[in-house]
């Protein structure tokens, strides 16, 4: 299995092979959890003849963490994302603070990170000259220069917007879910997932240094590929895709976002004799039973081929996940789908 990736089941669920040892160390009190960093990721949608499609990228197969896994554009909060001078349109910061479960400064930082990272990784900008307009084509050389400056942190997002006379369109985003990397992971992120429709006149491109492929795919096709073990994904990604599959249009997904539960999802692990039981509250399909030998060997029952797979267009099939046998005791989950820190794994 490439990059030492662990895949216990026949579907496309991925988790780091070092987790079993770290889980036992946490249980023994010899591992101190690191504090999670704030991050945001955006599920860009566009309508097609067969329903809305979502923009996904595939992490380079050479990456040590989740190489070959499909995810959405996103990343970590820049300390300057809470700049109070940022141009803003849409619901007030107080509204977003209530929706995201943070204070107003934190809400602005998270929303800014979502919009900024989408521009950095997909070339799509949810901003406009006014509160009811959106920029058009963003593929010119001047746009690319600004995008590169943002990636290099030579330019803050507030400065970028101000220089171009733009305001962030927070009303084009819908908060969808929140997942937190488990305590036994060394790279931890508190990630807010958003949904947004691709603005008219803009188009996506692979602008991420971490991705070797991008694709527009319907959530139903993506989940079917995962269920067959053809597309590699982490639990937050497949869980959000299953929710998106219920939406008939991009507008419908945005309209349903305010009703989505934003209770954070955090993975739990418990020892059952020599076996580790991994569970994600509210998401029984991701429960894993890892035998003791898996702490030093790949806990896989089938080779994984997703690192070279093409997103499937076959109809959705039923999940092949192991039935849940562990009680859920709290909310929240695993590693964030995109690297919030430039040059470091997610």
Buried (B, 14 or more C-beta within 10 A) or exposed (E): BBBEBBBBBBBBBBBBBBBBBBBBEBBEEEBEBEEBBBBBBBBBBBBEEEBBBBBBBBBBBEBEBBBBBBBBBBBBBBEBBBBEEBBBBBBEBEEBBBBBBBEBBBBBBBBBBBBBBBBBBBBBBBBBEEBEBBBEEBEEEEBBEBBEBBBEEEBBBBBBBBEBEBBBBBEBBBBBBBBBBBBBBBBBBBBBBBBBBBBEEBBBBBBBEBBBBBBBBBBBBBBBBBBBBBBBBBBBBBBBBBBBBEBEEBEBBBEBBEEBEBBBBBBBBBEEEEBBBBBBBBBBBBBBBBBEEBBEEBBBEEEBBBBEBEBBEEEBBEBBBBEBEBEBEEBBBBBBBBBBEEEEBB
